[in-house]
Amino acid sequence: MTEGSAQGTEPRRRQDARAMVTLPARISTVSPQTDPATGRPYFRASSETCENVSRTGAFVMTLEPIREGQQLLIEIDLPSGHEVSTLGRVCWSRAKLPSDRDPRHPGFGVEFLSGSRKNYDVFERYVEETIQEKGPAD
């Protein structure tokens, strides 16, 4: 379902088809992170962009990736006006900027863990319709 981690571990196979989209999202960490400059704990809340989504996860493009294993609340805005909220876990993280050798954007992969059934149904329907319309993402 997810890619391998940035440390070079063997990638795991994705179980669900993915749709290439660009969706606004808000993320908030559930447990504190440590500020590298001050050493103080803080909770992160930011507006980001979700791409490459499936029924069970998404890629969140950001210049400030969150470390692997971190849990977060993610709120994704669908084109229909619906907002989908879910608890997620960061499966892998990539901090480097794109280059000619590796054009992938910085960000992280998030696995959806829980949310309301209504939210999940709306999101699942959106992903399925997008895949039918545009075809699955690579």
Secondary structure, 3 states (H helix, E strand, C coil): CCCCCCCCCCCCCCCCCCEEEEEEEEEEECCCEECCCCCCEECCEEEEEEEEECCCEEEEECCCCCCCCCEEEEEEECCCCCEEEEEEEEEEEECCCCCCCCCCCCEEEEEEEECCHHHHHHHHHHHHHHHHHHCCCC
